[in-house]
């Protein structure tokens, strides 16, 4: 669903920030 896609994108952004 659209909500699932947004949730995944949000998680990916957080993971990228944490990798810094």
Phi, psi and omega in degrees: 000170179299320180297321179297318181296317179296319181297318180295317181296320179298315181297319180297318179298316179297316180298322179295318179297319181293331182289343179285000000 
